[in-house]
Amino acid sequence: MRLCRYGAPGEERAGLVDAAGGLRSLAGVIGDVSPEVLAPARLAALADIDLRTLPPVEAGVRLGVPVAGIGKYVCIGLNYRDHADEAGLPVPEEPIVFLKAITALSGPDDPIIPPIGATQLDWEAELAVIIGTCAKNVTVGEALDHVAGYCIANDVSERAFQMQSSQWDKGKGCDTFGPLGPWLVTRDEVPDPQDLAIWLEVNGRRMQSGNTRTMIFSVAEIVAYVSHYMTLMPGDVIATGTPPGVGMGMRPEPVYLQSGDVVELGIDGLGRQRQCVA
């Protein structure tokens, strides 16, 4: 099942994508794709709906962040060995955890707006995990039971801001630095999150091409690890790291985003995003 939210910013409504790729309205079924809807019983009830009874939504409508009321946006750094190598940083012995500001969240096709003083705007295609049930001190074996589904994330970064100190947050949490979506794809449709192709292009040029099988720490290991340091609540997001090919790692010189550049990215079965740099 592919859940989404559509409409103008701040006025999004719940939707569901049918097998043909058409968008259907969930008005009258649920008020929004809220954290409460991510409970297993609620998702199961939605999966039983006859999609033919849901009114279609006009094509071309804006898609917003696929889950409302996200409480935490947790990120994992350097989770692909070859990305750590291109960044010139040591391969981590345990997950590197940082937080992205909730105000960074934006729709999958909304523009990226560079903050004042930005000079090193970069991209990072990532698999994002959406938590469905409360997770605290869970084991690796239990971890995926707490996942509602998956979506695409672009961990937009301003490298000059990021590297000014040991804390990465200010280079990661600027407004529009968190495109998420287009859909939340429920866990039953992603039998193995460690076998998903992931790619990103800038102005039609392929920059990133990888697979989640090369993660240093698996999705289950990440969820379990993070749950030992903070309680994960329904609707929380974890971005699981990026494969190689970011602008900072380009040789002989880094390549950064400029005004007018177009970023497109996708993951097997999870759809695609498209952002223009304002």
N, C-alpha and C positions, 0 to 999 in steps of 0.2 A: 504494500500500500504506500502511495506517495501523497503525503499531506503537504499543504502549502498555505500561504496567506497572500491575498492579492488585494490591490487597491492603492490609493494614495497613501503617502507616509502618514502614520498616525490614524488611518482609517481602514486598515486592513481587515479583511474578513476571511473566514476559514474556507478552504477549498480542498479538493481532492482531484488527482490526475487519473483519468481512466486509461484503459489498456491501449487506446488509440492515441494517447497523448493529449486528449482534450481536457480542459479544466471544467470541473463541476463544482457548483456551490454547495456548501454544507450549511447554509442558512436554514434555521429551523431544526437542525440536527444537533449542532454544537454552536456555542457563541463564538468560540475562538479556538485556535490550536494552543491551548493553555497547558501548563504543567500537569494539571489534573487529568487532562485528556490522555496523557502519556502512560497512565496506569494500564497494566496488561488487560484488565477486564474491559476498560473503555476502548482500547485499540481493537480488541476482539469484536466488540459490538459494532464498531465502524466498519470492520472488514466484512461483516455480514450484510451490509446494506446493498440493496440492488441499485447499482449506479445509474441505471436507466431512469430511476425515479428522481434523480438529482438534476436540477436545471443547469444547462450549460452556461458557461461564462464566455463573453466575447473574447476573441483572440487578440493578443497584443496588450492585454492588461498588465500593469506593473506587478511584479512579484516582490513581496517584502521578506523579511526574516521569517523562516518557516515556523518558528515557535515564539509565542508571546511570553512576556514575563520571565525572560532568562535572568537568573540570579547571579551566576558566575560564568566567566569565560576563561577557562584554564588552558594554557598552552604548554606544549612540550618542545624544548629546543634541541637541535642537533640529534634528531632521532634516526637519521640515516647516516651510515658511516661515511659514504662518499660526499655527503653534504658537509659533514664536519671537516673532512679533508680539504674541500674547496674553500672553506672559511678559514683554514689555517688554525683550527682549534682542536684540542684533544678529544678523542672519542669518549663520551661520558661513561662512567662506571655505574651510574644510576640516573634515572630520568631528571632532566633539568626542567624545573617548573617555574613558570611565571604567569602573570595574569594580564589579560587584555581588558581595557575599560569597557563596560557595557555600552557607553556612549559611542564606542567605535562601530557598533553593529550597523549594518546597512543591508539593503536588498542585494540579490546576486547580480543585478545589472545596473545598479545605481552608480553614478560617477565616483571616482576617487578624487577627493579634493585635497591637494597638497597643503599642509599647514604652513603658516608663515615661517620663512627661513629654511624651508626644505630644500636640500640639494642632492640627496642620495635616496630617492624613492625607489623601493624595491618590491618584488613580488615573491610569494611563497604559496604554491598550491598544496593543500593539505586535506586529509581525511578528518572530518570532525565527527565526534561521538555525541549523541544527545542522550542524557541520562533520563530513565523512565521511572525508577523507584529509588528511594533513599538508600545510599551506599555509605557505610561507615565501617572501616576495618574489615573489608571483605577480602576473601582469598582470590587468587588468580582463577581458580576453578569456578568460583561464584560470580566473578566480575561481569561477564556478558549477560547474566540474568538481570542485571540492573540497567541494561542499555535498552532504550526505546527504539533507536534507529541511528541512521548515519546521514551525513550531508557533506557538501563541498564547502571548504573554507579557503579564502585567500588571506593569508596572514600578511597583509600589507605592512611594510616596515620602512622607517626612515633611518638609514644606517648611521648617519652622522649623529643623530639624536641617540640612537641605541648604544653606540660605542663611547659616548661621553663619560659613562661611568660603568660600574659593574652591574647596575640595575638596568634591564632592558626596557622596562615598562613605558617610558616616555617615547621611545622610538617605535612602539607597537600599538599604543592605545589612542592615537589621534582619531578624531572624528573621521568616519568613512573608511577606517583601516580594518574593518571587520565584515566584509561581504560574506553572507552566509546563505546557502540555498543552492538551487531553486526549491528543492523539496526536502522534507524529512522522509527518508525511505526506511520503512520499518525493518526491524532486525530479521524478521522471517524471510525477507527478500534478499538478504545479504548473508548467505550461509557461511562465508569465510571472509572476514574483513582483512585477512592477511593475504589476499590474492586479488587485489584490485589495481588495475592499471590507472595511472594518474599522469596528467599532462598539462602543460601551460604554453601558450604562445603569446608573443608580443608583436603586434602589427603583422600577424600571419607567419612569423618565424618561430619555429618550435624551439623553446628554451629549456623546458623541463619535460622529461619522459622517464617515468619510473614505475615502481610497483610496490605496494605496501608489504610485500613479502620480504623486502630488504630492510624493514624497520629493525632498529637495534632492540627496542622494547615493543612487544606486541600490544594490541589494543587491550587485551585482558590484563596484561602486566601493568599497563599505564593506569587503567581504572582502579585496580587493586592498590597500586602504589599511592595514587593521589588520595584515595579514600582513607588512608592511614594518617594523613596530615590535615585533611579538611573533609567534613561531611558533604557528600555529593547529593544534591537535591534534584527532584524532577525538573527538567528543563535546563539544567546546567549543561554547558558545552565544554568539551575537551578537544582541542585541535592537536593532532598527534605528530606533528613535525612534517618537514618537507624534503623531498628528494633533491638531488643536485640539479644545478642549472639556474640558480638565482643570479641576479645581476651583479651582486657583490663578488661572486666567484668567477666572473668572466675574465678570460686572459686573451691578450696581454694586459688589457685594462678593464676595470669594472664598467658595466653598462647600467645606467639608471633610467627610470621612466621620466618622460618629458610631457609637457602639455600636448594633448591631442593623441598620445599613444593609446592603443587599444589592447587590452589584456583579455584573453580568452582562456578558460581552463575547464577541465572536466575530469570525472572519475567514472570508471565502468559502472553502469547501472544507476548512477546518482545524478545524471544530467550534466549541465554545463553552465558556466557563468560568463558574462561579458561586461567589462567595465571600460569606460573611457576616462582618461586622466583629464581633469578639468584644467 
